[in-house]
Amino acid sequence: MYEQETDGMVVRVEPNFLAAESAPDEGRYVWAYTIEIENRSEAAVQLISRFWRITDENGFTQEVRGPGVVGEQPVIHPGRSFRYTSACPLGAPSGVMMGAYSMQRVHDLSAFEVAVPLFALESPYHTRLAN
């Protein structure tokens, strides 16, 4: 498990290699990652958008930006958390992901960024680790 706190928001990440969704002989490796965002601050916040930087073991990097996560822009109240699972395919047997969420406080609409910790994507087929 990977964890990082920014401005009272704790992000936890648990990646898992999906052997059944992967096809190593075709250069396709897939991971699920479950993320929990816990609000330890005093204010309700809304997740507005996401940014991901994904790098495979060969150094190929892709960036992904978009509104919300898994089709939602959740409001997370103090003392509560939001949890979701998504997936990431790579063309190599290992890599790393990192990112950030753009958030805003509900009461005054002030914006801030919450870091997602760098986390490893490792399969049983990895030849060298990108992390």
Residue frames as a rotation matrix with the C-alpha (Angstrom) as fourth column:
MET 1
0.583 0.813 0.000 0.00
0.813 -0.583 0.000 0.00
0.000 0.000 -1.000 0.00
TYR 2
-0.598 -0.692 0.405 1.19
0.702 -0.696 -0.151 3.48
0.386 0.194 0.902 -0.89
GLU 3
0.475 0.766 -0.434 0.06
0.880 -0.420 0.221 6.56
-0.013 -0.487 -0.873 1.05
GLN 4
-0.719 -0.639 0.272 0.54
0.625 -0.766 -0.149 10.33
0.304 0.063 0.951 0.91
GLU 5
0.235 0.780 -0.580 -1.12
0.904 -0.394 -0.164 13.28
-0.356 -0.486 -0.798 2.68
THR 6
-0.770 -0.349 0.534 -1.65
0.527 -0.820 0.225 16.75
0.359 0.454 0.815 1.20
ASP 7
-0.762 0.450 0.466 -3.61
-0.481 -0.875 0.058 19.51
0.434 -0.181 0.883 2.98
GLY 8
-0.466 0.567 0.679 -5.49
-0.707 0.222 -0.671 17.05
-0.531 -0.793 0.298 5.18
MET 9
0.665 0.628 -0.403 -6.35
-0.744 0.510 -0.433 14.72
-0.066 0.588 0.806 2.29
VAL 10
-0.271 -0.729 0.629 -4.85
-0.573 0.647 0.503 11.23
-0.773 -0.224 -0.593 2.56
VAL 11
0.494 0.337 -0.801 -4.53
-0.858 0.337 -0.387 9.20
0.140 0.879 0.456 -0.64
ARG 12
-0.150 -0.472 0.869 -3.93
-0.489 0.799 0.350 5.45
-0.859 -0.372 -0.351 -0.37
VAL 13
0.277 0.155 -0.948 -3.19
-0.951 0.184 -0.248 3.27
0.136 0.971 0.198 -3.41
GLU 14
-0.050 -0.235 0.971 -3.25
-0.352 0.914 0.203 -0.51
-0.934 -0.332 -0.128 -3.74
PRO 15
0.001 0.015 -1.000 -2.17
-1.000 0.016 -0.001 -1.80
0.016 1.000 0.015 -7.21
ASN 16
0.069 0.052 0.996 -2.83
-0.251 0.967 -0.033 -5.39
-0.965 -0.248 0.080 -8.33
PHE 17
-0.773 -0.392 -0.499 -1.63
-0.590 0.151 0.793 -7.15
-0.236 0.907 -0.348 -11.47
LEU 18
0.298 0.937 0.179 -4.53
-0.658 0.338 -0.673 -8.64
-0.692 0.083 0.717 -13.46
ALA 19
-0.693 -0.639 0.334 -3.17
-0.256 0.651 0.714 -11.85
-0.674 0.409 -0.615 -15.00
ALA 20
-0.184 0.714 0.676 -6.55
0.664 0.597 -0.450 -12.77
-0.725 0.366 -0.584 -16.52
GLU 21
0.810 0.500 -0.306 -6.74
0.174 -0.703 -0.689 -9.43
-0.560 0.505 -0.657 -18.37
SER 22
0.181 -0.866 -0.466 -3.11
-0.700 -0.447 0.558 -9.49
-0.691 0.225 -0.687 -19.49
ALA 23
0.972 -0.008 0.234 -1.58
0.169 0.713 -0.680 -11.12
-0.162 0.701 0.694 -22.58
PRO 24
0.378 -0.903 -0.206 2.22
-0.211 -0.301 0.930 -11.13
-0.902 -0.308 -0.304 -22.10
ASP 25
-0.245 -0.472 0.847 2.81
0.679 0.540 0.497 -12.85
-0.693 0.696 0.188 -25.46
GLU 26
0.308 0.423 0.852 1.03
0.891 -0.442 -0.103 -9.88
0.332 0.791 -0.514 -27.09
GLY 27
-0.710 -0.676 0.198 2.82
0.540 -0.702 -0.463 -7.24
0.452 -0.222 0.864 -24.95
ARG 28
0.004 0.771 0.637 -0.28
-0.296 -0.607 0.737 -6.38
0.955 -0.191 0.225 -22.88
TYR 29
-0.641 -0.226 -0.733 -0.03
0.642 0.365 -0.674 -6.10
0.420 -0.903 -0.089 -19.09
VAL 30
0.001 0.777 0.629 -2.95
-0.052 -0.628 0.776 -4.79
0.999 -0.034 0.039 -17.03
TRP 31
-0.862 -0.231 -0.451 -3.21
0.445 0.083 -0.892 -3.61
0.244 -0.969 0.032 -13.44
ALA 32
0.448 0.881 0.155 -6.16
0.509 -0.394 0.766 -2.62
0.735 -0.264 -0.624 -11.31
TYR 33
-0.798 -0.601 -0.051 -5.53
0.361 -0.407 -0.839 0.03
0.483 -0.688 0.542 -8.70
THR 34
0.356 0.887 -0.295 -7.81
0.783 -0.110 0.613 0.86
0.511 -0.449 -0.733 -5.82
ILE 35
-0.697 -0.540 0.473 -7.61
0.255 -0.802 -0.540 4.35
0.671 -0.255 0.697 -4.40
GLU 36
0.325 0.716 -0.618 -9.04
0.926 -0.110 0.360 5.65
0.190 -0.690 -0.699 -1.16
ILE 37
-0.485 -0.362 0.796 -9.17
0.211 -0.932 -0.295 9.40
0.849 0.025 0.528 -0.57
GLU 38
0.090 0.453 -0.887 -9.74
0.976 0.136 0.168 10.26
0.197 -0.881 -0.430 3.09
ASN 39
0.133 0.046 0.990 -10.68
0.123 -0.992 0.030 13.77
0.983 0.118 -0.137 4.15
ARG 40
-0.030 -0.237 -0.971 -8.97
0.984 0.165 -0.070 14.66
0.177 -0.957 0.228 7.45
SER 41
-0.864 -0.264 0.428 -9.51
0.251 -0.964 -0.089 18.39
0.436 0.031 0.899 6.91
GLU 42
-0.712 0.603 -0.361 -12.24
0.225 -0.291 -0.930 20.59
-0.666 -0.743 0.072 8.41
ALA 43
-0.251 0.591 -0.767 -13.95
-0.741 -0.627 -0.241 21.31
-0.623 0.508 0.595 5.07
ALA 44
0.471 0.452 0.757 -15.98
0.275 0.741 -0.613 19.32
-0.838 0.497 0.225 2.57
VAL 45
-0.404 -0.669 -0.624 -14.10
-0.522 -0.391 0.758 19.04
-0.751 0.632 -0.192 -0.72
GLN 46
0.782 0.603 0.157 -14.99
-0.182 0.461 -0.869 18.04
-0.596 0.651 0.470 -4.26
LEU 47
-0.315 -0.835 0.452 -12.69
0.297 0.365 0.882 16.15
-0.901 0.412 0.133 -6.61
ILE 48
0.397 0.455 -0.797 -12.81
-0.482 -0.636 -0.603 18.09
-0.781 0.623 -0.033 -9.89
SER 49
0.794 -0.184 -0.579 -10.24
-0.520 0.285 -0.805 16.42
0.313 0.941 0.131 -12.14
ARG 50
0.719 -0.572 0.394 -7.32
0.130 0.668 0.732 14.00
-0.682 -0.476 0.555 -12.28
PHE 51
0.541 -0.663 -0.517 -3.85
-0.810 -0.245 -0.533 13.87
0.227 0.707 -0.670 -13.77
TRP 52
0.799 -0.339 0.497 -1.75
0.066 0.871 0.488 10.72
-0.598 -0.357 0.718 -14.25
ARG 53
0.249 -0.786 -0.567 1.82
-0.961 -0.125 -0.248 10.22
0.124 0.606 -0.786 -15.45
ILE 54
0.818 0.101 0.567 2.43
-0.193 0.976 0.104 6.57
-0.542 -0.194 0.817 -16.33
THR 55
0.181 -0.849 -0.496 5.91
-0.982 -0.128 -0.140 5.32
0.056 0.512 -0.857 -17.23
ASP 56
0.984 0.146 -0.105 6.73
-0.147 0.989 0.001 1.78
0.104 0.014 0.994 -18.27
GLU 57
0.620 -0.775 0.123 10.04
0.256 0.348 0.902 -0.02
-0.741 -0.528 0.414 -17.67
ASN 58
0.072 -0.580 0.812 11.27
0.995 0.096 -0.020 1.05
-0.067 0.809 0.584 -21.13
GLY 59
-0.726 -0.376 -0.575 10.80
0.446 -0.895 0.022 4.74
-0.523 -0.240 0.818 -20.30
PHE 60
-0.623 0.604 0.497 7.68
0.411 -0.287 0.865 5.22
0.665 0.744 -0.070 -22.43
THR 61
-0.823 0.312 -0.475 5.60
0.332 -0.415 -0.847 7.88
-0.462 -0.855 0.238 -20.65
GLN 62
-0.419 0.764 0.490 1.98
0.532 -0.231 0.815 8.79
0.736 0.602 -0.310 -21.14
GLU 63
-0.980 0.173 -0.102 -0.07
-0.025 -0.608 -0.793 11.48
-0.199 -0.775 0.600 -19.43
VAL 64
-0.390 0.920 0.034 -3.81
0.719 0.281 0.636 11.30
0.576 0.273 -0.771 -18.79
ARG 65
-0.976 0.196 -0.092 -6.02
-0.098 -0.779 -0.620 14.21
-0.193 -0.596 0.779 -17.74
GLY 66
-0.536 0.844 0.016 -9.75
0.272 0.155 0.950 14.31
0.799 0.513 -0.313 -17.32
PRO 67
-0.160 0.578 0.800 -12.73
-0.776 -0.575 0.260 15.31
0.610 -0.579 0.540 -15.22
GLY 68
0.516 0.508 0.690 -13.33
-0.855 0.355 0.379 13.41
-0.052 -0.785 0.617 -12.00
VAL 69
-0.763 -0.636 0.110 -12.59
-0.633 0.771 0.070 9.72
-0.129 -0.017 -0.991 -11.51
VAL 70
-0.901 0.381 0.209 -14.56
0.409 0.906 0.110 6.73
-0.147 0.184 -0.972 -12.84
GLY 71
-0.425 0.756 0.498 -17.24
0.529 -0.239 0.814 9.12
0.735 0.609 -0.299 -14.13
GLU 72
0.582 0.629 -0.515 -17.72
0.775 -0.235 0.587 10.88
0.248 -0.741 -0.624 -10.78
GLN 73
-0.334 -0.589 0.735 -16.76
0.044 -0.789 -0.613 14.18
0.941 -0.173 0.290 -9.18
PRO 74
0.199 0.531 -0.824 -17.40
0.758 0.450 0.473 13.15
0.622 -0.718 -0.313 -5.58
VAL 75
0.239 -0.076 0.968 -17.86
-0.589 -0.804 0.082 15.47
0.772 -0.590 -0.237 -2.62
ILE 76
-0.043 -0.352 -0.935 -15.92
0.585 0.750 -0.309 14.13
0.810 -0.561 0.173 0.38
HIS 77
0.709 0.411 0.574 -17.04
-0.207 -0.656 0.726 15.45
0.674 -0.633 -0.379 3.76
PRO 78
-0.179 -0.798 0.576 -14.70
-0.866 -0.150 -0.478 15.80
0.467 -0.584 -0.664 6.78
GLY 79
-0.327 -0.056 0.943 -14.02
-0.746 0.628 -0.221 12.43
-0.580 -0.776 -0.247 8.40
ARG 80
0.697 0.611 0.374 -15.29
-0.199 0.667 -0.718 10.56
-0.689 0.426 0.587 5.33
SER 81
-0.507 -0.861 -0.029 -13.55
-0.294 0.142 0.945 8.87
-0.810 0.488 -0.325 2.42
PHE 82
0.641 0.575 -0.509 -14.17
-0.684 0.125 -0.719 7.97
-0.350 0.809 0.473 -1.21
ARG 83
-0.309 -0.709 0.634 -12.90
-0.276 0.705 0.653 4.72
-0.910 0.027 -0.413 -2.69
TYR 84
0.731 0.514 -0.448 -12.76
-0.585 0.135 -0.800 3.58
-0.350 0.847 0.400 -6.31
THR 85
-0.022 -0.710 0.704 -11.02
0.201 0.686 0.699 1.06
-0.979 0.157 0.127 -8.55
SER 86
0.718 0.136 -0.683 -9.73
-0.611 -0.348 -0.711 1.66
-0.334 0.928 -0.167 -12.05
ALA 87
0.634 -0.487 0.600 -7.27
0.501 0.850 0.161 -0.03
-0.589 0.199 0.783 -14.40
CYS 88
0.450 -0.598 -0.664 -4.11
-0.718 -0.684 0.129 0.70
-0.531 0.418 -0.737 -16.34
PRO 89
0.897 -0.220 0.382 -2.70
0.380 0.826 -0.417 -1.24
-0.224 0.519 0.825 -19.31
LEU 90
0.291 -0.862 -0.414 0.99
-0.635 -0.498 0.590 -1.13
-0.715 0.091 -0.693 -20.23
GLY 91
0.846 -0.105 -0.524 2.98
-0.425 0.461 -0.779 -2.52
0.323 0.881 0.345 -23.14
ALA 92
-0.256 -0.948 -0.189 5.75
-0.402 0.283 -0.871 -3.63
0.879 -0.147 -0.453 -20.77
PRO 93
0.074 0.321 -0.944 5.82
0.494 0.811 0.314 -5.92
0.866 -0.490 -0.099 -17.70
SER 94
0.004 -0.012 -1.000 6.47
0.975 -0.220 0.007 -3.16
-0.220 -0.975 0.010 -15.13
GLY 95
-0.233 -0.076 0.970 6.17
0.452 -0.891 0.039 0.56
0.861 0.447 0.242 -14.62
VAL 96
-0.709 0.047 -0.703 5.17
0.648 -0.351 -0.677 3.32
-0.279 -0.935 0.218 -12.26
MET 97
0.082 0.754 0.652 2.26
0.669 -0.526 0.524 5.73
0.738 0.393 -0.548 -11.90
MET 98
-0.668 -0.116 -0.735 1.95
0.654 -0.561 -0.507 9.02
-0.354 -0.820 0.451 -10.11
GLY 99
-0.290 0.607 0.740 -0.54
0.672 -0.421 0.609 11.81
0.681 0.674 -0.286 -10.27
ALA 100
-0.975 0.065 -0.214 -2.67
0.107 -0.703 -0.703 14.48
-0.196 -0.708 0.679 -8.67
TYR 101
-0.088 0.987 0.135 -6.28
0.988 0.069 0.140 15.42
0.129 0.145 -0.981 -8.09
SER 102
-0.842 0.021 0.539 -7.56
-0.011 -1.000 0.022 18.95
0.539 0.013 0.842 -8.56
MET 103
-0.287 0.713 -0.640 -9.91
0.947 0.313 -0.076 19.60
0.146 -0.628 -0.765 -5.66
GLN 104
-0.534 0.125 0.836 -11.98
-0.113 -0.991 0.076 22.52
0.838 -0.054 0.544 -4.43
ARG 105
-0.932 0.249 -0.265 -13.39
0.295 0.092 -0.951 23.32
-0.213 -0.964 -0.159 -1.02
VAL 106
-0.307 0.908 0.284 -17.19
0.891 0.170 0.420 23.32
0.333 0.382 -0.862 -1.17
HIS 107
0.296 0.523 -0.799 -17.74
0.838 -0.543 -0.045 26.32
-0.458 -0.657 -0.599 1.15
ASP 108
0.357 -0.192 -0.914 -15.61
-0.131 -0.979 0.155 28.86
-0.925 0.064 -0.374 -0.76
LEU 109
0.979 0.085 0.184 -14.68
0.146 0.339 -0.930 27.07
-0.142 0.937 0.319 -4.02
SER 110
0.385 -0.913 -0.132 -10.96
-0.864 -0.407 0.296 27.54
-0.324 0.000 -0.946 -3.30
ALA 111
0.875 -0.088 -0.476 -8.89
-0.249 0.762 -0.598 25.17
0.415 0.642 0.645 -5.42
PHE 112
0.174 -0.883 0.437 -5.94
-0.886 0.053 0.461 23.01
-0.430 -0.467 -0.773 -4.38
GLU 113
0.210 -0.235 -0.949 -4.00
-0.656 0.686 -0.314 20.00
0.725 0.689 -0.010 -5.63
VAL 114
0.565 -0.048 0.823 -3.72
-0.660 0.573 0.487 16.66
-0.495 -0.818 0.292 -3.84
ALA 115
-0.284 -0.794 -0.538 -0.75
-0.952 0.302 0.056 14.45
0.118 0.528 -0.841 -4.70
VAL 116
0.935 0.354 0.002 -1.14
-0.354 0.934 0.045 10.77
0.014 -0.043 0.999 -5.51
PRO 117
0.274 -0.912 0.304 2.02
-0.554 0.108 0.825 8.95
-0.786 -0.395 -0.476 -4.40
LEU 118
-0.144 -0.458 -0.877 4.29
-0.943 0.332 -0.019 7.27
0.300 0.825 -0.480 -6.92
PHE 119
0.292 0.245 0.924 3.34
-0.593 0.805 -0.027 3.59
-0.751 -0.540 0.380 -7.01
ALA 120
-0.705 -0.700 -0.114 4.81
-0.578 0.473 0.665 0.55
-0.412 0.535 -0.738 -8.71
LEU 121
0.635 0.740 -0.223 3.13
-0.736 0.492 -0.465 -1.58
-0.234 0.459 0.857 -11.35
GLU 122
-0.507 -0.861 0.032 4.96
-0.838 0.501 0.215 -4.90
-0.201 0.082 -0.976 -11.20
SER 123
0.661 0.673 -0.330 4.03
-0.734 0.671 -0.103 -8.17
0.152 0.310 0.938 -12.87
PRO 124
0.601 -0.455 0.657 5.53
-0.084 0.782 0.618 -11.64
-0.795 -0.426 0.432 -12.53
TYR 125
0.693 -0.281 0.664 6.97
0.716 0.374 -0.589 -11.06
-0.083 0.884 0.460 -16.03
HIS 126
0.949 -0.281 -0.145 9.04
-0.285 -0.958 -0.007 -7.95
-0.137 0.048 -0.989 -15.28
THR 127
0.603 -0.797 0.037 12.56
0.626 0.445 -0.640 -7.92
0.494 0.409 0.767 -16.66
ARG 128
-0.697 -0.704 -0.140 13.72
0.633 -0.511 -0.582 -4.76
0.338 -0.494 0.801 -14.95
LEU 129
0.142 0.792 -0.594 11.88
0.959 -0.258 -0.115 -2.44
-0.245 -0.554 -0.796 -12.63
ALA 130
0.019 -0.039 0.999 11.05
0.562 -0.826 -0.043 1.12
0.827 0.562 0.006 -13.57
ASN 131
0.809 0.383 0.445 10.91
-0.133 -0.619 0.774 2.13
0.572 -0.686 -0.450 -9.92
